[in-house]
Amino acid sequence: MKPTSWIRWKKRLLGRQGNDGILGRFFLYALIVVIGFVYLYPLIKMFVYSIKDLEDLVSPVVEWIPTKIYLENYRTSWIVLNYGKTLLFSLTVTLIPAAVQTITTSLAGYALAKFKMKFKVVVFALILVTYLLPQQVYMIPKYVLFLKLGIMESAWSILLPATFGQGLSSAIFILIFYQFFRMQPAQLDESAEIDGANPYQTFLFIGIPLATPAYLTAFLFSFVWYWNETYLSSLFLGESLYTLQLRLINFQSAFSQAQGISQTIVNESIRYAATILIIVPVLITYIVMQKWFVEGIDRTGVTGE
Amino acid sequence: MNRAKRNNLVGWSFLSIWMVGFLVFTLWPIATSILYSFSNVSIQGSGIVQVWIGLENYRRIFSSAVGFDFLKSVADFAIELLFKVPIITVFAIIIALLLNQKIKFRGLFRGIYFLPVIIASGPVINQLISQGAATIPLVEESGLVDLIGTVLTPDLARPIAGIFSQLIVILWFSGVQILLFIAALQKIDHQTYEAAMIDGAGPWESLWKITIPALSNMITVSVIFTVINLATFSENPAIGHIKRNMFAIDTGFGFASAVAWIYFLALAVMLGLTVFLVRGMQKERARR
């Protein structure tokens, strides 16, 4: 082999800059795929196991490919979770708080971004404190307050704080809106003012339409976080009301009380089927709106400057 | 009315809903929580009965079995953080570097790596762990976990073995951090790399001399996010104590409030220490 062709080969394999050669590319893709698999592994296993019948489940030879598709697990967990009714309630304490929290935090973010106000620094400090202080610290007086207000063990205990911008991660959303509204050019507001619009009209007809990406991102994250929250909701909703997630925590006892199921003991296939039923709503949302989740963080300027 | 005054008023009108909420649902509860932590609180037919007992609740945390249980779970959590925060941070940086390359299906991979953020609720993770879907069999079968148990003292071995058996779950907590680092990477000017290359720097040197320093602020942000995210995760045993003590007959709201405040103080110290360490390491690096 001539030296020049050797060098050419070397360049093609190893590349000029370390990662543009064939070997480098191969290594890069291998790494990304392997790590991606680590992420997907629990989901794949969950799905495969959820369609196994008891025979496949205990069989040592059946691991990744079940001998048949067995949907009884889904039927059972559908009944145990009381899926239709529970889903409806879950959505009530997820979609509504997410929507109202988005609106309230956007108002606060707009105020901080557009107006010279007294005590603005104090407000910022308070917002940061609410982010750093864990909810656990003040949830006990909140519990007492809700008892006094008579909204304990009702959806209002979730809805009311969200309405007033004190819901889950409200601080983060205020900061998102603050960053976003701050980036909007001030000239637009000024020309609206010259045309005779008052500040509220300016907000409605210029602020909101231009901030649609921020609204969508805040709403989606709020939705997902409310969906996944269980610590506070289990405290405030009590025993009689339950979301899908809370139902999963008490799956065992719910199973023993359930009527009209053919399976007699809870096995892992049934549990996996229930878990899948619970992540399906957010999973579908994610697949449809993926762009807004992943790019939203960058686009809304959460990452700061 | 002059312009400044009007601006102030309009601004506050936008902020008013949040402000009312803050006073009622956050500030008042925080103040009451402090009072509770110094009191014996019980619910009776006539309402809440609050008796001031000074530091008794706090003294009990450090002198009773219930208190020791809680303190132990906080200590365990601190050791966990010691391992999890570096693992998550380093891992997130590596993934962000990989995903920032020009690769095919970049959107798909990003989607996969961010997926856990969407579905990882406490109960779901709990199911995955208890049914064994969160461990890769290879890690278990390699005997690594048993080996750790024989080499180290049980107190240290427990959290470390836990980390290996939950590696997937740990990686599942890095979705947001990966996106933060990708955003920071995209803000680095390409010309910096080109200039460095002309000066003879290889990719390895560029990584340490350009990329990592440019990420330094984001590393701090990501570390803070990681600590808070892990600390308030609903399956964290330490915060489980707060809720359990609320309704236990021998403890109640007062004791639980004190536990919550001790937890917050411990968290603040941990957060301060980690940020101090991260910042210190960055300064050290900058000096060299």
Contacts between the chains, C-beta under 8 A, distances in Angstrom:
chain1	res1	chain2	res2	distance
A	17	B	197	7.4
A	17	B	203	6.0
A	18	B	202	6.7
A	18	B	203	3.6
A	18	B	204	7.5
A	19	B	101	6.4
A	19	B	203	6.8
A	28	B	98	6.5
A	28	B	101	6.1
A	28	B	103	6.7
A	29	B	103	6.9
A	31	B	98	6.2
A	32	B	98	5.4
A	32	B	99	7.4
A	32	B	103	6.8
A	32	B	109	5.7
A	35	B	95	6.6
A	35	B	98	7.8
A	35	B	113	7.7
A	35	B	171	7.9
A	36	B	109	5.8
A	36	B	112	4.9
A	36	B	113	7.0
A	38	B	136	7.2
A	38	B	167	7.9
A	38	B	168	6.0
A	38	B	171	6.3
A	39	B	112	5.5
A	39	B	113	6.0
A	39	B	115	6.5
A	39	B	116	6.6
A	39	B	168	7.7
A	39	B	171	6.9
A	39	B	172	7.2
A	40	B	112	6.2
A	40	B	115	7.8
A	41	B	133	7.5
A	41	B	136	6.6
A	41	B	168	6.5
A	42	B	128	5.1
A	42	B	133	4.4
A	42	B	134	5.8
A	42	B	168	6.0
A	42	B	172	8.0
A	43	B	115	7.7
A	45	B	133	4.5
A	46	B	128	7.2
A	46	B	133	5.6
A	49	B	131	7.7
A	49	B	133	7.7
A	104	B	17	5.2
A	104	B	18	5.9
A	104	B	21	7.3
A	105	B	18	7.1
A	107	B	14	4.9
A	107	B	15	7.2
A	107	B	17	6.2
A	107	B	18	6.9
A	108	B	14	7.0
A	108	B	15	5.4
A	108	B	17	7.7
A	108	B	18	4.0
A	110	B	14	5.5
A	111	B	11	4.7
A	111	B	12	7.2
A	111	B	13	8.0
A	111	B	14	3.6
A	111	B	15	4.1
A	112	B	11	7.9
A	112	B	15	7.4
A	114	B	11	7.3
A	115	B	7	4.9
A	115	B	8	7.1
A	115	B	10	6.0
A	115	B	11	3.0
A	115	B	14	7.2
A	116	B	4	6.7
A	116	B	7	5.2
A	116	B	8	7.0
A	116	B	11	7.3
A	117	B	7	7.1
A	117	B	8	5.2
A	117	B	11	3.9
A	117	B	12	6.1
A	117	B	15	7.4
A	118	B	8	5.6
A	123	B	15	6.9
A	123	B	19	7.9
A	126	B	22	6.4
A	126	B	27	7.9
A	130	B	22	7.4
A	130	B	26	5.7
A	131	B	228	7.8
A	132	B	228	7.1
A	132	B	268	7.9
A	132	B	271	7.7
A	133	B	30	7.2
A	133	B	264	6.6
A	134	B	228	7.7
A	134	B	231	6.5
A	134	B	232	5.0
A	134	B	239	7.3
A	134	B	260	7.7
A	134	B	263	7.2
A	134	B	264	6.2
A	134	B	267	6.8
A	135	B	232	6.9
A	136	B	232	7.2
A	136	B	239	5.1
A	136	B	242	5.0
A	136	B	243	7.9
A	136	B	260	5.0
A	136	B	263	6.7
A	136	B	264	8.0
A	137	B	30	6.9
A	137	B	33	5.9
A	137	B	260	4.6
A	137	B	261	6.3
A	137	B	263	7.6
A	137	B	264	5.0
A	138	B	26	6.7
A	138	B	29	3.8
A	138	B	30	4.7
A	138	B	32	7.7
A	138	B	33	4.7
A	138	B	260	7.9
A	139	B	29	7.6
A	139	B	242	7.9
A	139	B	260	7.9
A	140	B	29	7.9
A	140	B	33	6.1
A	140	B	36	6.3
A	140	B	242	8.0
A	140	B	246	6.1
A	140	B	253	5.1
A	140	B	256	5.8
A	140	B	257	5.3
A	140	B	260	7.1
A	141	B	28	7.2
A	141	B	29	3.9
A	141	B	30	7.8
A	141	B	32	3.7
A	141	B	33	5.1
A	141	B	36	6.5
A	141	B	257	7.9
A	142	B	25	6.7
A	142	B	29	4.8
A	143	B	246	7.5
A	144	B	32	7.5
A	144	B	48	5.9
A	144	B	253	7.3
A	145	B	24	7.8
A	145	B	25	7.8
A	145	B	28	7.5
A	145	B	29	6.6
A	147	B	43	7.9
A	160	B	25	7.6
A	161	B	21	6.8
A	161	B	25	4.7
A	163	B	17	7.8
A	163	B	21	7.4
A	164	B	17	5.9
A	164	B	18	6.8
A	164	B	20	6.0
A	164	B	21	2.4
A	164	B	22	7.7
A	164	B	24	6.9
A	164	B	25	6.1
A	165	B	17	6.3
A	165	B	18	4.0
A	165	B	21	5.0
A	165	B	22	7.4
A	166	B	18	7.9
A	166	B	21	4.4
A	166	B	22	6.4
A	166	B	25	4.0
A	166	B	26	5.4
A	170	B	18	8.0
A	174	B	18	7.4
A	199	B	10	4.7
A	203	B	14	7.5
A	224	B	117	7.6
A	224	B	118	5.5
A	227	B	121	7.2
A	228	B	119	7.7
A	228	B	120	7.0
A	228	B	121	3.4
A	228	B	122	7.5
A	228	B	124	7.8
A	229	B	121	7.5
A	229	B	234	7.4
A	230	B	121	6.4
A	230	B	122	5.0
A	230	B	123	6.0
A	230	B	234	5.0
A	231	B	122	7.1
A	231	B	232	7.9
A	231	B	234	4.0
A	231	B	239	7.0
A	231	B	243	7.4
A	235	B	243	6.3
A	245	B	121	5.5
A	245	B	122	7.5
A	245	B	123	5.0
A	245	B	124	7.7
A	246	B	123	7.7
A	248	B	123	4.2
A	248	B	124	7.3
A	248	B	127	6.8
A	249	B	122	8.0
A	249	B	123	5.0
A	249	B	126	7.6
A	268	B	131	4.7
A	271	B	127	5.8
A	271	B	131	6.1
A	272	B	127	7.4
A	272	B	131	6.6
A	272	B	133	7.6
A	274	B	127	7.9
A	275	B	123	8.0
A	275	B	124	5.6
A	275	B	127	4.7
A	275	B	128	7.6
A	278	B	123	7.6
A	278	B	124	6.6
A	279	B	119	4.4
A	279	B	124	6.1
A	282	B	118	5.3
A	282	B	119	5.9
A	283	B	118	7.1
A	283	B	119	6.3
A	285	B	118	7.9
A	286	B	111	7.9
A	286	B	115	7.0
A	286	B	118	4.5
A	286	B	119	7.8
A	290	B	107	7.7
A	290	B	111	5.0
A	291	B	107	7.9
A	293	B	114	6.5
A	293	B	117	7.9
A	293	B	118	7.0
A	294	B	107	7.7
A	294	B	110	5.3
A	294	B	111	6.4
A	294	B	114	5.4
A	294	B	179	6.6
A	297	B	176	7.3
A	297	B	179	4.7
A	297	B	180	7.2
A	297	B	183	6.7
A	298	B	179	7.0
A	298	B	182	7.4
A	298	B	183	4.5
A	298	B	186	7.5
A	303	B	180	5.8
A	303	B	183	4.1
A	303	B	184	6.5
A	303	B	218	7.2
A	303	B	221	7.9
A	304	B	221	7.3
